[in-house]
Amino acid sequence: MYAALILILLLHLTTASSSVGQNGQNGPVASGAGPNGLQCQPIAVSACQGLGYNMTALPNLAGHTNQLEAELQIAKLVPLIESGCSRRARFLLCSSLFPLCTPDVPRPVAACKLLCETVRGECMENAPPELMELWPSFLNCDGLPQPEKHELCMQIPQELAGPGGGPSGPSGPPTTGSPSLEDHPQTYRFWKSGVPPASGLGGVLCPQNFSGSPFNPEECVPQCQRDAFHTSSQKKTSETLILGLSAVCFVLTLFALVTFWAEPTRFGYPERPVLFLCLCYNLFSVCYLERIVFHNQARMHDVEVQGRLMRPGCLLTPPCLASYITTSYLSLCAASWWLIFALCFYLSSHKKWSSEALEKRSGLFHVLAWVPPLAPPIAALLLEKVRPSELTGMCYAPGFVELPALVLLLLGLYFTLRASRSLLSLQQELQPTLAHHRFGQIRKRFVVFSLLYFAPTTAGVVAALCERYADSVPSCSTPDDCLSPTPLSAWPALVRIFFQLVGGTLTGLWVWSRKTCESYRNRLGASGTPTSSLMNQSKSAGALPKKHLYTSGKSMLPTGGITPLYAGISFHNVPVYNPNQSRV
């Protein structure tokens, strides 16, 4: 089982690192990139140079991702351009393959619908039918932007309107469908807000950092890696919180795992489930640290609408999905092991099960703890309920993990209360001897640990249920009404992250004892030996009268009768009680 968990984690990390290498999300931005992330590049194809602008960006209307593909396409259209069917044919065809790119707008600027209809009408009238068969299928005039719908586009400069579309004078910049951006600030503002350069989405107007949805013309979806529902300050705070708490959780749970591994016989049932509880949270913290290191967020994806490539939303990347599956699975596994931990103490104290009896059921415990938690994240994937979180950059599926985890935590609380009551009853039945004192220490240790884990973990689950998520906003009816939505509160998410990682960190407290300190001191000391601490405790126990030893599983009641009592809890984690020793 350990090997399987480590294999899953390594596969997750490998997927994350390969995604970074392929997508270049952590790499430097190209020199032609503006503040909005648009990467401009010079037009290298001579047939389309001298259009009045010299910078373009891909992909274009045809979906080409490099200029070589666009050059091959324009070569097929040369006969149509040279036919002279329209003075604007060259500008239209070249601008469709090499759209205008400028740092002032977040998207490439295409030609206007009116220009396309004019050129197509002139060519259908003047060009032979066989040449019109060369008209590209991707150039759909109905899908091009219209200035009257507050969409930015290009009209042909007058100096380029020579015969055949060739330059007839000094090259000037192409004009927009409106006389100028300064004369129409609302048009420019909505272009900056992410309105696609086409009316293929019904001319949807969206607030800043939002784009029109291709599936619902009445909605706008947030753009990836933009401040749509949360501010940059909120994202920075969450990242700092995740980094700090994940590092602390990783170190402390790793210390607990090393302690378990160094002395495996010291931690038997019913406390053995704490080992796997620490393992779950150790891997859980690694997933959060990996998110900070590799920045595996969702990214924009292209959708073809009426022959044009739009970028309306975020694509769930494999690292993001892997992170969701891993963290959800480990959260439910941890809640399952918490329930098993409480159940084992209940069986030991109330049902009088021995450590050997619990050990025989360990295989069943592992099946119950590792297999059922796979169901909720898989169901969320199959039902397509997984969404990217703008605040944390991770994926989520509200309710699929929180509700099962809450049920497991409440069941664990029930068995914790029953086990604590049984331990108290057993303690009261004993005379004030060594066993009586040790039962008191065991009960105190069990109750304190249970409260320190249950309280923050449950608070984290409740905070997750209260967390608000937003996938879209209504589209704008007019430019004046198109305001950015109020940022969502980040407190529920920050509280959830804080209590999740704090609860995981506190699982390592079980190994914090004087015996652990002595064991490490003897192992690290120059004169210490690995078994010195065990030998010292054995000598101390041997110095006490045998009537005070409690190792047979039976107790001497005040009446003198011998009654079978608890034999499941081992006392090796509790310091040997010496009534003559002063308490601190």
FENDAGI-V633757 format. One record per backbone hydrogen bond with DSSP energy under -0.5 kcal/mol. NH is the residue of the N-H (numbers start at 1). CO is the residue of the C=O. Records with the same first field share a line. If there is no record, write none. Layout:
NH->CO ; CO
//
This chain:
5->1
6->2
7->3
8->4
9->5
10->6
11->7
12->8
13->9
14->10
15->11
16->12
17->13
18->14
19->15
20->16
21->17
22->18
23->19
24->20
27->24
33->30
34->38
37->34
40->32 ; 38
41->56
43->54
44->42
46->44
48->45
49->46
51->53
56->41
57->99
59->64
60->64
61->96
63->60
70->66
71->67
72->68
73->69
74->70
75->71
76->72
77->73
78->75
81->77
82->78
83->79
84->81
85->80
89->86
92->88
93->89
94->90
95->91
96->92
97->93
98->94
100->109
101->55
105->102
109->100
110->108
112->154
113->145
116->112
117->113
118->114
119->115
120->116
121->117
122->118
123->119
124->120
125->121
126->122
127->123
131->128
132->128
133->129
134->131
135->132
139->136
140->138
141->139
143->140
144->141
145->197
149->146
150->147
151->146
154->110
155->175
160->157
161->158
162->160 ; 166
165->162
166->163
168->159
175->155
177->153
184->180
185->182
188->184
189->185
190->186
191->187
192->188
193->189
194->191
195->190
198->196
200->143
202->199
205->476
210->193 ; 207
211->221
213->216 ; 219
219->216
220->473
221->211
222->471
223->209
226->223
228->226
235->231
236->232
237->233
238->234
239->235
240->236
241->237
242->238
243->239
244->240
245->241
246->242
247->243
248->244
249->245
250->246
251->247
252->248
253->249
254->250
255->251
256->252
257->253
258->254
259->255
260->256
261->257
262->258
263->259
264->261
266->263
267->263 ; 264
268->266
271->268
274->271
275->272
276->272
277->273
278->274
279->275
280->276
281->277
282->278
283->279
284->280
285->281
286->282
287->283
288->284
289->285
290->286
291->287
292->288
293->289
294->290
295->291
297->295
299->315
301->313
303->310
305->303 ; 308
308->305
310->303 ; 308
313->301
315->299
317->315
321->317
322->318
323->319
324->320
325->321
326->322
327->323
328->324
329->325
330->326
331->327
332->328
333->329
334->330
335->331
336->332
337->333
338->334
339->335
340->336
341->337
342->338
343->339
344->340
345->341
346->342
347->343
348->344
349->345
350->346
351->346
353->347
355->567
358->354
359->355
360->356
361->357 ; 358
362->359
365->361
366->362
367->363
368->364
369->365
370->366
371->367
372->367
374->371
375->372
377->373
378->374
379->375
380->376
381->377
382->378
383->379
384->381
385->380
386->380
387->396
389->394
390->388
393->389
395->320
396->387
400->397
401->397
403->399
405->401
406->402
407->403
408->404
409->405
410->406
411->407
412->408
413->409
414->410
415->411
416->412
417->413
418->414
419->415
420->416
421->417
422->418
423->419
424->420
425->421
426->422
427->423
428->424
429->425
430->426 ; 427
431->556
433->431
437->433
438->434
439->435
440->436
441->437
442->438
443->439
444->440
445->441
446->442
447->443
448->444
449->445
450->446
451->447
452->448
453->449
454->450
455->451
457->453
458->454
459->455
460->456
461->457
462->458
463->459
464->460
465->461
466->462
467->463
473->220
475->218
476->205
481->478
482->479
483->481
488->229
494->490
495->491
496->492
497->493
498->494
499->495
500->496
501->497
502->498
503->499
504->500
505->501
506->502
507->503 ; 504
508->505
509->506
510->507
511->508
512->509
513->511
517->513
518->514
519->515
520->516
521->517
522->518
523->519
524->520
525->521
532->529
535->531
536->532
537->533
538->534
539->535
540->536
541->537
542->538
543->539
544->541
548->545
549->546
555->563
557->555 ; 561
560->557
563->555 ; 561
565->553
574->571
581->578
//
